[in-house]
Amino acid sequence: MKKFWDKAEPLGSAKNGLDKNVRPLQTGNLNSSDLNSSDLNSSDRSVQPTGSLAGEGARPTHAVVPPSVQIGSVQISPATVLAPMAGVTDTVFRRFIRNLGGCGLIMTEFTSADGVLRAKDQKAKRYLHFYEDEHPISAQLFGSDPQVMAEAARIVEGLGFDLVDLNLGCPAKKVVKCNGGSGLLRDLPRIAGIFEAVRKAVTIPFTVKFRAGWNDEEIVCVELAKMAEQCGLCAVALHARTREQGYSGSARWEWIAAVKDAVNIPVIGNGDIRTPEDACAMVEATGCDAVMIGRTAPANPWIFRQIEQYCETSESPPSPKNGEGWGTRTSEALSFNGHASGTTEVVPFPYVPLENFGMLSTAGLLPRGPTGEGSGPHTDNSAPYDEPSEANRYEMIRTYFSMLIEEELPDATGKMKQFASWFTHGVPGGAGLRKAIYESKAAPEILTRVEEFFEARLCGAGALARENSVTSA
């Protein structure tokens, strides 16, 4: 039997059903070539998606991120995913995001399948270390040998992961030159071999995250998604950029829409989601079943919780493409295929109050109404989601740093410096704090510098507020 992926047609051809003349959906510019502080700390909140799918420069008002998505035997509630990020999504960061609330699925850093099979590979062991409070959790693997991938997937399943994912998206040269990550996008038959080998090796849900293609002339996302479905994968996640783009330019959301139209398994959209509005715009434009967020999360760890709040204030339920897809916010929960599951209420978002999350309990998020000290950018009761105050940022960074120290990770000091570069942009005087952090030699010293900086600022602000109160009285 001839398999359809033996000869892949470029996206935009008549055979795959996407009109070449469809104008690319623009979702804002991320002008970086790699993961760095400039993309993670963009203050631009005015980016508007445009193009033939989302409408000209308008935010959608009728779509929300689905309350849940079923991936094989695992229900993800809400339908939001923390993307795997090298050097970021270790167990500390994953638990940190999980406990802030609003994230349905977390994923490990991408891990070499060859490394998993090497008994002495401590890095691979560290990447795959997780705690019980991280469920549901997916382990992402990369490699090019089907049998090695299959055996690594068996090990992952034995470790207790809920899902296993194949990385076909990493654009890093050192990965691509070994035919891993997005380097495999030019070899669909080999990918098919990996799909089949891993699917036979494990019983847990098997998914794949991939880019649209090698470059604009070699777009294979529709063929790849169809192949994944035929091989028995449970979901696909598309980062709507090419390998050639890296992290530059704009994500092409119409590619996600094309994949959604082509398959019946869940489709997870990824690329250029910086705000809750962006997340809902992607759902509106593409009909995707879930959204995946990567580089925004280290700069704004509250993004998942904000999406939750934004969707709760939406007046209308989502409108799935072709009348099927995700469950709506009605009195009856829906399964992925749109049929009633027999339950009587929608599975709620897994929210963990700040009071249950260590030191973050001392500072609540800025409220959506005008109450509370230090009103943020939202100043009326109709504001759709909370914004973090400066006290929030202090407690967040102190909590995360304390968790890193407690975990005794070998690269804790480097991670603290990296995280500080992302999260202190926009904080008055942040440049001085970053300089102090970079000059620090050990993790406890960094934590001390953070505490000194924020406590001086917060105490000073409190004294000024009291002085103003006395003067006005």
C-alpha positions as CSV (number, residue, x, y, z in Angstrom):
1,M,0.0,0.0,0.0
2,K,1.4,3.4,-1.0
3,K,1.5,5.7,2.0
4,F,0.5,9.3,1.4
5,W,3.7,10.7,2.9
6,D,5.9,8.9,0.3
7,K,5.7,12.1,-1.7
8,A,4.9,15.2,0.4
9,E,3.2,18.1,-1.3
10,P,4.2,21.6,-0.3
11,L,1.6,23.5,1.7
12,G,-0.3,25.8,-0.6
13,S,-0.7,23.2,-3.4
14,A,-4.1,22.1,-4.5
15,K,-3.5,18.6,-3.1
16,N,-3.4,19.7,0.6
17,G,-6.4,22.0,0.4
18,L,-4.7,25.3,1.4
19,D,-5.1,28.1,-1.0
20,K,-1.7,29.6,-2.1
21,N,-3.4,33.0,-2.2
22,V,-4.4,33.0,1.5
23,R,-2.5,36.0,3.0
24,P,-0.4,35.1,6.0
25,L,-2.0,35.8,9.4
26,Q,0.2,38.3,11.1
27,T,0.3,38.1,14.9
28,G,3.0,40.5,15.9
29,N,6.8,40.5,15.6
30,L,9.2,38.6,17.7
31,N,12.5,39.8,16.4
32,S,14.9,37.4,18.1
33,S,17.1,34.6,16.9
34,D,17.0,32.6,20.1
35,L,15.5,32.5,23.6
36,N,16.5,35.8,25.1
37,S,15.4,38.5,27.4
38,S,14.4,40.8,24.5
39,D,11.5,38.6,23.4
40,L,10.5,37.5,26.8
41,N,10.0,41.0,28.1
42,S,8.2,42.9,25.4
43,S,6.0,45.5,26.8
44,D,4.0,45.8,23.6
45,R,0.4,44.9,24.6
46,S,-1.1,46.3,21.5
47,V,-0.2,43.6,19.0
48,Q,-3.3,42.9,16.9
49,P,-3.6,39.8,14.7
50,T,-4.6,40.6,11.2
51,G,-5.2,38.7,8.0
52,S,-7.9,36.7,6.3
53,L,-8.6,34.3,9.3
54,A,-8.7,36.5,12.3
55,G,-10.2,39.7,10.8
56,E,-8.5,42.9,10.2
57,G,-6.9,44.2,13.4
58,A,-9.6,43.0,15.7
59,R,-9.6,40.9,18.8
60,P,-12.2,38.1,18.8
61,T,-15.1,38.5,21.2
62,H,-16.7,35.1,20.9
63,A,-13.9,32.5,21.3
64,V,-12.3,31.4,24.5
65,V,-9.6,28.8,25.2
66,P,-11.4,25.5,25.6
67,P,-12.0,24.4,29.2
68,S,-10.5,21.0,28.5
69,V,-9.1,18.7,25.8
70,Q,-8.9,14.9,25.7
71,I,-5.5,13.6,24.6
72,G,-5.9,9.8,24.4
73,S,-6.7,8.7,27.9
74,V,-5.6,11.9,29.6
75,Q,-7.9,14.9,30.1
76,I,-6.1,18.3,30.0
77,S,-8.0,21.0,32.0
78,P,-7.8,23.8,31.0
79,A,-6.6,23.3,27.4
80,T,-3.4,25.2,28.0
81,V,0.1,23.7,27.7
82,L,3.5,24.9,29.0
83,A,5.8,24.4,26.1
84,P,9.1,22.5,26.6
85,M,12.0,24.9,26.7
86,A,15.6,23.9,27.0
87,G,17.2,25.4,30.1
88,V,13.8,26.6,31.4
89,T,11.2,23.9,32.1
90,D,13.0,21.9,34.7
91,T,11.1,20.5,37.7
92,V,11.4,23.7,39.7
93,F,9.9,25.9,36.9
94,R,7.2,23.4,36.1
95,R,6.0,23.2,39.7
96,F,6.2,26.9,40.0
97,I,3.9,27.3,37.0
98,R,1.6,24.5,38.1
99,N,1.1,26.0,41.5
100,L,0.3,29.5,40.1
101,G,-2.8,27.9,38.5
102,G,-4.4,27.8,35.1
103,C,-2.0,25.5,33.2
104,G,-3.4,22.2,32.1
105,L,-0.3,20.3,30.9
106,I,3.4,20.8,31.7
107,M,6.3,19.4,29.7
108,T,9.9,18.6,30.4
109,E,12.9,20.0,28.7
110,F,13.5,18.2,25.4
111,T,15.7,15.2,26.2
112,S,18.0,13.1,24.1
113,A,16.7,9.6,23.6
114,D,20.2,8.3,23.3
115,G,21.0,10.0,26.6
116,V,18.0,8.3,28.3
117,L,19.4,4.9,27.3
118,R,22.9,5.7,28.7
119,A,22.9,4.7,32.3
120,K,25.5,7.3,33.2
121,D,23.9,10.3,31.6
122,Q,23.1,12.4,34.6
123,K,21.7,15.3,32.5
124,A,19.0,13.1,31.0
125,K,18.1,11.7,34.4
126,R,17.8,15.3,35.8
127,Y,15.6,16.3,32.8
128,L,13.2,13.4,33.5
129,H,13.0,14.0,37.2
130,F,9.5,15.0,38.4
131,Y,7.3,15.1,41.5
132,E,3.8,13.8,42.0
133,D,2.3,17.2,42.1
134,E,3.3,17.8,38.4
135,H,0.7,15.5,36.9
136,P,-0.4,15.6,34.2
137,I,3.1,15.8,32.7
138,S,4.6,14.9,29.3
139,A,8.2,14.0,28.6
140,Q,9.6,15.3,25.4
141,L,12.2,13.3,23.6
142,F,14.3,13.9,20.5
143,G,16.4,11.6,18.3
144,S,16.4,10.0,14.8
145,D,16.7,6.3,15.4
146,P,13.3,4.6,15.6
147,Q,14.4,1.8,17.9
148,V,16.3,4.1,20.2
149,M,13.3,6.4,20.4
150,A,11.0,3.5,21.1
151,E,13.1,2.2,24.0
152,A,13.5,5.6,25.5
153,A,9.7,6.0,25.3
154,R,9.3,2.7,27.2
155,I,11.6,4.1,29.9
156,V,9.6,7.3,30.1
157,E,6.4,5.4,30.5
158,G,8.0,3.3,33.2
159,L,8.9,6.4,35.1
160,G,5.3,7.4,35.4
161,F,4.9,10.1,32.8
162,D,1.3,10.7,31.6
163,L,2.3,11.3,27.9
164,V,5.4,11.1,25.7
165,D,6.1,13.7,23.0
166,L,8.5,13.7,20.0
167,N,10.4,17.0,19.3
168,L,10.5,17.9,15.6
169,G,10.7,21.6,16.2
170,C,14.1,22.5,17.8
171,P,16.0,24.7,15.3
172,A,19.3,24.6,17.2
173,K,22.2,23.8,14.8
174,K,23.8,21.2,17.2
175,V,20.5,19.3,17.3
176,V,19.7,19.6,13.6
177,K,23.1,18.5,12.4
178,C,22.5,15.2,14.2
179,N,19.2,14.9,12.3
180,G,17.2,15.6,15.4
181,G,14.5,18.2,16.1
182,S,13.4,20.2,13.0
183,G,16.3,18.5,11.1
184,L,13.9,15.5,10.5
185,L,11.3,17.7,8.7
186,R,13.1,16.9,5.4
187,D,12.7,13.1,6.0
188,L,9.1,12.2,6.4
189,P,9.6,8.5,5.8
190,R,12.0,8.4,8.8
191,I,9.6,10.3,10.9
192,A,6.9,7.7,10.0
193,G,9.3,5.0,11.2
194,I,9.7,6.8,14.5
195,F,6.0,7.3,14.9
196,E,5.3,3.6,14.3
197,A,8.0,2.3,16.5
198,V,7.1,4.5,19.5
199,R,3.4,3.9,19.1
200,K,4.0,0.2,19.3
201,A,6.3,0.6,22.3
202,V,4.0,2.5,24.7
203,T,0.4,2.6,25.9
204,I,0.4,6.2,27.2
205,P,-0.7,8.9,24.8
206,F,2.0,9.7,22.2
207,T,2.1,13.2,20.7
208,V,4.4,15.3,18.4
209,K,5.4,19.0,18.4
210,F,6.7,20.2,15.1
211,R,7.4,23.3,13.0
212,A,5.6,24.0,9.7
213,G,8.6,22.9,7.6
214,W,12.2,23.6,6.9
215,N,11.5,26.9,5.1
216,D,8.8,28.6,3.1
217,E,9.4,26.4,0.1
218,E,9.3,23.1,2.1
219,I,6.1,23.4,4.2
220,V,5.0,19.9,5.4
221,C,2.8,20.5,8.4
222,V,-0.4,19.2,6.9
223,E,1.3,16.0,5.6
224,L,3.0,15.5,8.9
225,A,-0.2,15.9,10.9
226,K,-2.0,13.4,8.7
227,M,0.8,11.0,9.0
228,A,0.8,11.3,12.8
229,E,-3.0,10.6,12.9
230,Q,-2.6,7.6,10.6
231,C,0.2,6.2,12.8
232,G,-2.0,6.4,15.9
233,L,-0.6,9.5,17.6
234,C,-3.1,11.2,20.0
235,A,-2.5,14.9,19.3
236,V,-0.2,17.2,17.3
237,A,1.3,20.6,18.4
238,L,2.4,23.0,15.7
239,H,4.7,25.9,16.2
240,A,3.7,28.0,13.3
241,R,7.1,29.0,12.1
242,T,9.7,27.3,9.9
243,R,13.1,26.0,11.0
244,E,14.7,28.7,8.9
245,Q,12.7,31.4,10.8
246,G,14.0,30.2,14.2
247,Y,12.2,32.5,16.6
248,S,12.1,35.5,14.3
249,G,9.3,37.0,12.3
250,S,5.6,36.2,12.9
251,A,3.9,32.9,13.6
252,R,1.7,31.9,10.6
253,W,-1.5,30.9,12.3
254,E,-3.2,29.9,9.0
255,W,-0.9,26.9,9.0
256,I,-2.4,25.8,12.3
257,A,-5.9,26.3,10.8
258,A,-4.9,24.1,7.8
259,V,-3.7,21.3,10.1
260,K,-6.9,21.6,12.2
261,D,-8.9,21.2,9.0
262,A,-6.9,18.2,7.9
263,V,-7.0,15.9,11.0
264,N,-9.5,14.7,13.6
265,I,-7.1,14.4,16.5
266,P,-6.6,17.4,18.8
267,V,-4.5,20.2,17.4
268,I,-2.4,22.4,19.8
269,G,-1.5,25.8,18.5
270,N,1.8,27.5,19.4
271,G,3.4,30.8,18.4
272,D,3.1,34.5,19.4
273,I,0.8,34.1,22.4
274,R,1.9,37.0,24.7
275,T,-1.5,37.8,26.3
276,P,-4.8,36.1,27.1
277,E,-6.3,38.1,24.2
278,D,-3.7,36.4,21.9
279,A,-4.6,33.0,23.2
280,C,-8.3,33.5,22.4
281,A,-7.4,35.1,19.0
282,M,-5.5,32.0,18.1
283,V,-8.5,29.8,18.9
284,E,-10.8,32.1,17.0
285,A,-8.5,32.2,13.9
286,T,-7.6,28.5,13.8
287,G,-10.1,26.4,15.7
288,C,-7.3,24.8,17.6
289,D,-8.2,22.6,20.5
290,A,-5.6,23.9,22.9
291,V,-2.9,26.5,23.1
292,M,0.8,26.1,24.0
293,I,2.8,28.9,25.5
294,G,6.6,29.0,25.6
295,R,8.7,32.1,25.8
296,T,6.0,34.3,27.4
297,A,5.9,32.1,30.5
298,P,9.3,32.9,32.0
299,A,8.6,36.7,31.6
300,N,5.0,36.4,32.8
301,P,4.4,33.2,34.9
302,W,0.9,34.4,35.5
303,I,-0.1,34.1,31.8
304,F,-2.0,30.8,32.4
305,R,-3.9,32.2,35.3
306,Q,-4.7,35.3,33.3
307,I,-6.0,33.3,30.4
308,E,-8.2,31.4,32.9
309,Q,-9.6,34.7,34.2
310,Y,-10.1,36.2,30.8
311,C,-12.0,33.1,29.5
312,E,-14.2,33.2,32.6
313,T,-15.3,36.7,31.8
314,S,-16.1,35.9,28.2
315,E,-19.8,36.3,27.4
316,S,-19.9,33.6,24.7
317,P,-18.7,30.1,24.4
318,P,-16.2,29.1,21.7
319,S,-17.4,28.2,18.2
320,P,-15.6,25.1,17.0
321,K,-14.8,24.8,13.3
322,N,-17.2,22.7,11.3
323,G,-19.5,22.2,14.4
324,E,-17.1,20.0,16.3
325,G,-14.0,20.1,18.4
326,W,-14.0,21.2,21.9
327,G,-16.4,21.3,24.8
328,T,-18.3,24.5,25.6
329,R,-19.1,26.2,28.8
330,T,-22.5,24.7,29.3
331,S,-24.1,22.6,32.0
332,E,-23.0,19.5,30.3
333,A,-19.3,18.5,29.7
334,L,-18.5,17.6,26.2
335,S,-15.9,15.1,25.0
336,F,-13.5,15.9,22.2
337,N,-15.8,14.6,19.5
338,G,-18.6,16.9,20.6
339,H,-20.8,14.3,22.3
340,A,-22.0,14.4,25.9
341,S,-19.6,12.6,28.2
342,G,-22.4,11.8,30.8
343,T,-21.1,14.2,33.4
344,T,-23.2,17.1,34.6
345,E,-20.7,19.9,34.8
346,V,-17.7,21.1,33.1
347,V,-14.4,20.1,34.7
348,P,-13.1,23.3,36.4
349,F,-9.8,24.9,35.9
350,P,-7.2,23.5,38.4
351,Y,-6.6,26.7,40.4
352,V,-4.3,26.6,43.4
353,P,-4.7,29.7,45.6
354,L,-1.7,31.8,46.4
355,E,-2.4,31.1,50.1
356,N,-1.3,27.5,49.4
357,F,1.9,28.5,47.6
358,G,4.6,29.3,50.0
359,M,5.8,32.9,50.2
360,L,3.5,34.1,47.5
361,S,0.8,34.1,50.1
362,T,1.9,37.5,51.4
363,A,1.0,39.4,48.2
364,G,-2.1,38.9,46.2
365,L,-2.4,39.9,42.5
366,L,-3.7,43.3,41.7
367,P,-7.5,43.0,41.7
368,R,-9.6,43.5,38.6
369,G,-11.6,46.3,40.3
370,P,-10.3,49.6,41.7
371,T,-9.9,48.1,45.2
372,G,-6.6,47.3,46.8
373,E,-3.4,49.2,47.0
374,G,-1.5,50.1,43.9
375,S,-4.0,49.8,41.0
376,G,-2.4,48.3,37.9
377,P,-3.3,48.9,34.3
378,H,-6.8,47.6,34.8
379,T,-8.8,50.2,36.8
380,D,-12.4,49.2,36.5
381,N,-14.5,46.2,37.6
382,S,-14.9,44.9,34.1
383,A,-11.1,44.4,33.6
384,P,-10.7,40.9,32.3
385,Y,-7.7,39.6,34.3
386,D,-5.4,40.5,37.2
387,E,-2.0,42.1,36.7
388,P,0.9,41.4,39.1
389,S,2.0,44.2,41.4
390,E,5.6,44.9,42.3
391,A,5.1,43.0,45.6
392,N,3.9,40.1,43.4
393,R,7.1,40.2,41.4
394,Y,9.2,40.2,44.5
395,E,7.4,37.3,46.1
396,M,7.5,35.4,42.7
397,I,11.2,35.8,42.1
398,R,12.0,35.1,45.8
399,T,9.9,32.0,45.8
400,Y,11.4,30.7,42.5
401,F,15.0,31.4,43.7
402,S,14.3,29.6,47.0
403,M,12.9,26.6,45.2
404,L,16.1,26.5,43.0
405,I,18.3,26.5,46.1
406,E,16.2,23.9,47.9
407,E,16.3,21.6,44.8
408,E,20.2,21.9,44.8
409,L,20.4,22.0,41.0
410,P,24.0,22.1,39.7
411,D,23.2,25.2,37.6
412,A,21.0,27.0,40.1
413,T,23.2,30.2,40.1
414,G,23.1,30.4,36.3
415,K,19.3,29.8,36.2
416,M,18.8,32.6,38.8
417,K,20.8,35.0,36.7
418,Q,18.9,34.0,33.6
419,F,15.5,34.3,35.3
420,A,16.4,37.7,36.7
421,S,17.2,39.0,33.2
422,W,13.7,38.0,32.0
423,F,11.6,39.1,35.0
424,T,13.1,42.4,36.2
425,H,12.8,44.3,32.9
426,G,10.2,47.0,33.5
427,V,10.8,47.2,37.2
428,P,12.1,50.7,38.2
429,G,15.8,50.3,39.1
430,G,15.9,46.8,37.6
431,A,19.1,47.4,35.7
432,G,20.9,48.0,39.0
433,L,19.5,44.7,40.5
434,R,20.5,42.8,37.4
435,K,24.0,44.1,37.7
436,A,24.2,43.1,41.3
437,I,22.8,39.6,40.5
438,Y,25.3,39.1,37.6
439,E,28.2,40.1,39.9
440,S,27.1,37.6,42.6
441,K,29.1,34.4,43.0
442,A,26.6,32.1,44.7
443,A,22.8,31.4,44.8
444,P,22.3,32.6,48.4
445,E,24.1,35.8,47.6
446,I,21.7,36.4,44.7
447,L,18.7,35.8,46.9
448,T,20.1,38.3,49.4
449,R,20.5,41.0,46.6
450,V,16.9,40.4,45.5
451,E,15.5,40.8,49.0
452,E,17.5,43.9,49.7
453,F,16.4,45.5,46.5
454,F,12.7,44.8,46.7
455,E,12.4,45.4,50.5
456,A,14.0,48.8,50.1
457,R,11.6,49.7,47.3
458,L,8.4,48.3,49.0
459,C,9.2,49.8,52.4
460,G,9.9,53.2,50.7
461,A,6.7,53.0,48.8
462,G,4.8,52.1,52.0
463,A,6.3,55.1,53.9
464,L,5.5,57.5,51.1
465,A,1.9,56.2,51.0
466,R,1.5,56.7,54.8
467,E,3.0,60.2,54.5
468,N,0.6,61.1,51.7
469,S,-2.3,59.7,53.7
470,V,-1.4,61.9,56.7
471,T,-1.0,65.0,54.5
472,S,-4.4,64.5,52.8
473,A,-6.1,64.0,56.2
